[in-house]
Amino acid sequence: MRTGPVRVLYSFPHKLGADRICNTAWQLVNGLIAAGADVTVFPGVLHRPLPDGAKVTPTLARGRFRIPYRLLGRVRALALHDAIVARRLTRLAGQIDIVHTWPVAASRTLRMAAQLGIPAVLERPNAHTRFAYERVRQECERLRVSMPPGHEHEYNETILAIEEEEYRLATRLLCPSDFVARTFREQGFDARRLARHQYGFDPATYFPDARPSASRRGLSMLFVGGCAPRKGVHYALDAWLRSTAHIDGRFRIAGEFIPGYAERLADKLAHPSVEVLGHSRNVAQLMRDADVLVLPSIEEGSALVTAEARGSGCVLLVSDASGAACHHLENALVHRSGDVDTLTVHLNLLHADPRLLQQLRAASLRTVDRITWAASGRRLLETYQETLALCDQAWHR
């Protein structure tokens, strides 16, 4: 019987506290500490301080000196981080209950954890990599658009081999959405090895506008994210221009387009109801100004913008591959990935019935406290406890 706080070794190979997944990882560590876990953190670089209580020792930085990731190359830099963490883990035997790793920087650490009899989980911020690569490649071929060389979603056999080996070595895979878990089950993974947790949002930044929607003219729809085929901007544009909402509404797109993609969509992007904003530093205000957030992704992990949009009072208009924490016709409208007809129907419904929009918005806001980063930290700690219990049961059989 374990007593006391769960002792976690958290291995993150990038700049903990920077943008994108670096912020996700920082928020999860912060939430774990708030939930009462005893956390030892080995980041590549600490970009943003953590609260008191975290024991932090970077692997690729000492003081102001940092090993340049670009000089080593991404894969070699991540492998170096992994080797350092694995070596450090040997000195922590008996002091760690569970190890948390991140992709492309985990195989040596996972092997060492297994040798020491320590359960180890692997974060899966996206769908199964083979599924994701193949789905993106199919969509790019259909659109006659190419992913930029070196892009994280360009098909890469080296990365795929590394990640599939990590899947094999991990005790369990941390899946932030039902969609992610489904892509692993479809690849033959035992459901018991798939641990569901969740990502979140910061309510101090993302909060609703008190202004009633009735004071706005037409339906205001927003897309936020990297504009690439996997995010389905082309589907959103098709549905918007087929719907009645575009007649007196506005569709704003906040994000940078990969080369060639905007050119394929030029005639639709030029429509007077569509506004291309490029990268925005004021996403929270854009969300407060919008009625709905659209995300018709063909594959995701669990898009952070969906939680941030809910916190800001946007109604979600998303695909079943977006990884969004929501329920169709309860607090959002969800369509099958690639189904432009249904997305068009959903836009028509919201345009024709402002009461439905307000009902969905109110229902969404009633439960946003369940998807904050604080709630994510508590859920992650529960996932660790579940994993430890499963390992204890297996040990005693």
C-alpha positions in Angstrom: 0.0 0.0 0.0 1.5 3.3 -1.1 1.3 6.3 1.3 2.2 9.9 0.8 2.2 11.9 -2.5 2.9 10.2 -5.8 6.5 10.8 -6.7 6.8 11.7 -10.4 9.8 12.0 -12.7 8.7 14.3 -15.5 10.9 14.2 -18.6 10.3 16.9 -21.2 13.0 17.3 -23.9 12.1 20.8 -25.1 11.9 24.4 -23.7 9.4 23.9 -20.8 7.1 26.9 -20.6 7.6 28.2 -24.1 4.9 28.0 -26.8 2.6 25.2 -28.0 3.5 21.8 -26.5 6.1 23.5 -24.3 3.3 25.4 -22.7 1.1 22.3 -22.5 3.8 20.4 -20.6 4.4 23.4 -18.3 0.7 23.7 -17.5 0.5 19.9 -16.7 3.5 20.1 -14.3 2.0 23.1 -12.7 -1.3 21.4 -12.3 0.4 18.3 -10.9 2.1 20.3 -8.2 -1.1 22.0 -7.3 -2.8 18.6 -7.1 -0.3 17.4 -4.5 2.2 15.3 -6.5 5.9 15.3 -5.7 7.4 16.2 -9.0 11.1 16.0 -10.2 11.3 17.7 -13.6 14.1 17.1 -16.2 13.4 19.6 -19.0 15.7 20.2 -21.9 15.6 23.8 -21.0 13.5 25.6 -18.4 11.9 28.6 -20.2 9.4 29.6 -17.6 9.8 29.2 -13.8 7.7 26.6 -12.0 6.0 27.0 -8.6 7.8 26.2 -5.4 7.9 22.5 -4.8 9.2 21.3 -8.2 12.7 19.9 -8.3 14.1 21.1 -11.6 17.3 20.1 -13.3 17.6 20.8 -17.1 19.4 18.3 -19.3 20.5 20.6 -22.2 21.3 23.8 -20.2 23.4 24.9 -17.3 23.0 28.5 -16.1 23.0 30.6 -19.2 24.7 28.0 -21.4 22.4 26.0 -23.6 23.2 23.2 -26.0 21.8 24.5 -29.4 19.1 22.1 -30.7 19.7 23.3 -34.2 23.4 22.6 -34.1 22.9 19.0 -32.9 19.8 18.4 -35.0 16.4 17.8 -33.5 16.6 14.0 -33.3 20.1 13.9 -31.8 19.2 16.6 -29.3 16.2 14.7 -28.1 18.2 11.5 -28.0 20.8 13.2 -25.8 18.1 14.4 -23.4 16.7 10.8 -23.3 20.2 9.4 -22.5 20.8 11.9 -19.7 17.4 11.3 -18.1 17.9 7.5 -18.3 21.3 7.8 -16.5 19.8 10.1 -13.8 17.0 7.7 -13.3 19.4 5.0 -12.1 20.4 7.2 -9.2 16.7 7.7 -8.2 15.7 4.1 -7.8 13.4 3.8 -4.8 12.7 7.6 -4.9 10.3 7.6 -8.0 6.9 5.9 -8.3 6.2 6.7 -11.9 8.0 8.2 -15.0 6.3 10.6 -17.5 8.0 10.9 -20.9 7.3 12.7 -24.2 7.7 11.6 -27.8 11.0 11.0 -29.6 12.9 11.4 -26.4 11.8 8.4 -24.3 13.1 5.0 -25.4 16.2 4.8 -23.2 14.3 6.2 -20.3 11.5 3.7 -20.8 13.9 0.8 -20.9 15.7 2.0 -17.7 12.3 2.4 -15.9 11.4 -1.2 -16.9 14.8 -2.5 -15.6 14.2 -0.7 -12.3 10.5 -1.9 -12.1 9.1 1.7 -12.3 5.9 2.2 -14.3 6.4 4.7 -17.2 3.8 6.6 -19.2 4.3 8.2 -22.6 2.5 11.4 -23.5 0.6 11.2 -26.8 -0.2 14.8 -27.8 -1.4 13.7 -31.2 -3.1 10.7 -32.8 -1.1 7.5 -33.5 1.7 8.8 -35.7 1.3 6.3 -38.5 -2.4 7.2 -38.7 -1.7 10.9 -38.6 1.0 10.7 -41.3 -1.1 8.7 -43.6 -4.2 10.8 -43.1 -2.3 14.1 -43.8 -0.6 12.6 -46.8 -4.0 11.5 -48.3 -5.5 14.9 -47.7 -2.5 16.7 -49.2 -2.6 14.5 -52.3 -6.3 15.2 -52.7 -5.8 18.9 -52.5 -2.5 18.8 -54.5 -0.7 20.6 -51.7 2.7 19.5 -50.2 3.7 19.9 -46.6 6.9 22.0 -46.3 10.1 20.0 -46.0 10.9 19.2 -42.3 7.3 20.1 -41.1 6.3 18.0 -38.1 3.4 16.5 -40.0 5.4 15.6 -43.1 5.8 11.8 -43.4 9.1 10.8 -41.7 10.0 7.1 -41.5 12.8 7.8 -38.9 10.4 9.6 -36.5 7.7 6.9 -37.0 10.1 4.1 -36.2 11.3 5.9 -33.0 7.7 6.6 -31.9 6.4 3.1 -32.5 9.3 1.7 -30.5 8.3 4.1 -27.6 4.7 2.9 -27.9 6.0 -0.7 -27.4 8.1 0.2 -24.4 5.7 2.4 -22.4 3.6 0.9 -19.6 0.7 3.0 -20.8 0.0 5.8 -23.3 -1.5 9.0 -22.1 -4.3 10.0 -24.6 -5.8 13.5 -24.2 -8.9 12.7 -26.2 -11.2 9.8 -27.1 -10.1 10.4 -30.7 -6.4 9.7 -29.9 -7.3 6.6 -28.0 -9.4 5.4 -30.9 -6.5 5.7 -33.4 -4.4 3.5 -31.1 -7.2 0.9 -30.6 -7.6 0.7 -34.4 -3.8 -0.1 -34.6 -4.4 -3.0 -32.3 -3.5 -1.6 -28.8 -5.1 -3.1 -25.7 -7.5 -0.5 -24.3 -6.0 -1.1 -20.8 -2.8 0.4 -22.0 -4.5 3.6 -23.1 -4.9 6.1 -20.2 -7.4 9.0 -20.8 -6.4 12.4 -19.4 -7.1 15.9 -20.7 -5.6 19.2 -21.6 -7.1 22.5 -20.5 -7.2 26.3 -20.6 -6.2 29.3 -18.4 -9.4 31.0 -17.1 -7.5 34.1 -16.2 -6.8 34.6 -20.0 -9.8 33.0 -21.6 -13.1 34.2 -20.2 -16.4 35.2 -21.8 -17.6 38.6 -22.8 -20.6 39.8 -20.8 -22.0 41.5 -23.9 -25.2 39.6 -25.1 -24.8 38.0 -28.5 -28.1 39.6 -29.6 -26.3 43.0 -29.9 -24.2 41.5 -32.8 -25.2 41.4 -36.4 -25.0 38.1 -38.2 -23.1 35.0 -37.1 -19.4 35.5 -36.3 -17.3 32.4 -36.9 -13.6 32.1 -36.0 -10.8 29.6 -36.9 -7.6 29.7 -34.9 -4.5 27.6 -35.6 -1.9 26.7 -38.2 -3.6 26.8 -41.6 -2.7 23.5 -43.2 -4.8 20.7 -44.7 -5.0 18.6 -41.5 -6.9 21.5 -39.8 -9.6 21.4 -42.4 -9.7 25.1 -43.2 -10.9 24.2 -46.8 -13.8 22.3 -45.3 -14.7 25.3 -43.1 -14.6 27.7 -46.1 -16.8 25.3 -48.2 -19.4 25.0 -45.5 -19.4 28.7 -44.7 -19.9 29.8 -48.3 -22.6 27.1 -48.9 -24.5 28.2 -45.7 -26.9 31.1 -45.2 -24.5 32.4 -42.4 -22.1 34.0 -44.9 -24.9 36.4 -46.2 -24.7 38.7 -43.1 -22.0 37.0 -41.1 -18.2 37.1 -40.8 -15.6 34.3 -40.9 -12.2 35.3 -39.4 -9.1 33.1 -39.9 -6.3 33.6 -37.4 -3.2 31.7 -38.4 -0.4 31.4 -40.9 -0.9 29.3 -44.1 1.7 26.8 -45.3 3.0 27.5 -48.7 0.6 26.7 -51.6 -2.4 26.1 -49.4 -3.8 29.7 -49.4 -3.2 29.8 -53.2 -5.4 26.7 -53.6 -8.2 28.5 -51.6 -7.7 32.0 -53.0 -11.1 32.5 -54.5 -12.9 31.5 -51.3 -10.5 33.5 -49.1 -11.3 36.5 -51.2 -15.0 36.4 -50.4 -16.1 39.6 -48.6 -17.4 37.7 -45.6 -14.0 36.1 -45.0 -11.2 37.9 -43.2 -7.7 36.4 -43.1 -5.9 37.8 -40.0 -2.6 35.9 -40.1 -0.9 35.1 -36.8 -2.6 36.9 -33.9 -1.3 37.8 -30.5 -4.8 38.5 -29.1 -6.6 35.2 -29.6 -8.5 35.5 -26.4 -10.2 38.7 -27.5 -10.9 37.3 -31.0 -12.7 34.4 -29.2 -14.7 36.7 -27.0 -15.8 38.6 -30.2 -16.9 35.4 -31.9 -20.1 33.3 -31.6 -18.5 30.0 -32.7 -15.1 28.4 -33.1 -14.8 26.1 -36.1 -12.3 23.3 -36.2 -13.0 20.7 -38.9 -9.8 18.8 -38.4 -9.0 15.5 -40.1 -6.7 14.5 -37.2 -5.6 16.1 -33.9 -4.6 15.2 -30.4 -6.8 17.5 -28.4 -6.7 21.0 -29.9 -6.1 23.5 -27.0 -8.1 26.2 -28.9 -11.3 24.2 -28.3 -10.9 24.5 -24.5 -9.8 28.1 -24.8 -12.8 28.9 -27.0 -15.2 27.3 -24.6 -13.7 29.3 -21.7 -14.2 32.5 -23.9 -17.9 31.7 -24.5 -17.6 30.4 -28.1 -19.8 27.5 -29.2 -17.7 24.7 -30.7 -18.4 23.7 -34.3 -15.9 20.8 -34.6 -15.2 17.5 -36.3 -15.1 14.2 -34.4 -11.3 14.2 -35.1 -10.6 17.5 -33.2 -10.2 15.9 -29.8 -12.5 18.5 -28.3 -14.0 18.0 -24.9 -17.7 18.5 -25.8 -20.9 16.7 -26.5 -23.0 17.1 -29.7 -26.3 19.1 -29.2 -25.5 19.4 -25.5 -22.8 22.1 -25.6 -21.5 22.0 -29.2 -22.2 20.8 -32.7 -20.0 17.9 -33.9 -19.7 16.6 -37.4 -17.9 13.6 -39.0 -14.5 14.6 -40.2 -14.7 15.7 -43.9 -18.5 16.0 -43.8 -19.1 19.4 -45.4 -22.8 18.8 -45.8 -23.4 18.3 -42.1 -21.1 21.3 -41.2 -23.2 23.4 -43.5 -26.4 22.2 -41.8 -24.9 23.1 -38.4 -24.1 26.7 -39.6 -27.5 27.1 -41.0 -29.1 26.0 -37.7 -27.1 28.5 -35.7 -27.7 31.3 -38.2 -31.5 30.6 -38.2 -31.9 30.0 -34.5 -30.1 32.4 -32.2 -31.8 30.7 -29.2 -30.0 27.4 -30.0 -26.7 29.3 -30.1 -27.4 30.8 -26.7 -28.5 27.5 -25.2 -25.4 25.7 -26.4 -23.2 28.6 -25.1 -24.8 28.6 -21.7 -24.5 24.8 -21.4 -20.8 25.0 -22.4 -20.0 27.7 -19.9 -21.7 25.8 -17.0 -19.1 23.1 -17.1 -15.9 24.9 -18.2 -14.4 24.5 -14.7 -14.0 20.8 -15.6 -11.5 21.6 -18.4 -9.2 24.2 -16.8 -5.5 23.4 -16.4 -6.1 22.9 -12.7 -8.6 20.2 -13.5 -6.1 18.7 -16.0 -3.5 18.4 -13.3 -5.9 16.6 -11.0 -7.0 14.2 -13.8 -3.3 13.5 -14.7 -2.5 12.6 -11.1 -5.6 10.3 -11.0 -4.2 8.7 -14.2 -0.9 8.0 -12.5 -2.7 6.5 -9.5 -4.8 4.2 -11.8 -1.6 3.1 -13.6 0.2 2.3 -10.3 -2.9 0.3 -9.1 -2.9 -1.7 -12.4 0.8 -2.4 -12.0 0.2 -3.5 -8.4 -2.6 -5.9 -9.4 -0.4 -7.4 -12.1 2.5 -7.8 -9.7 0.3 -9.7 -7.2 -1.2 -12.1 -9.7 
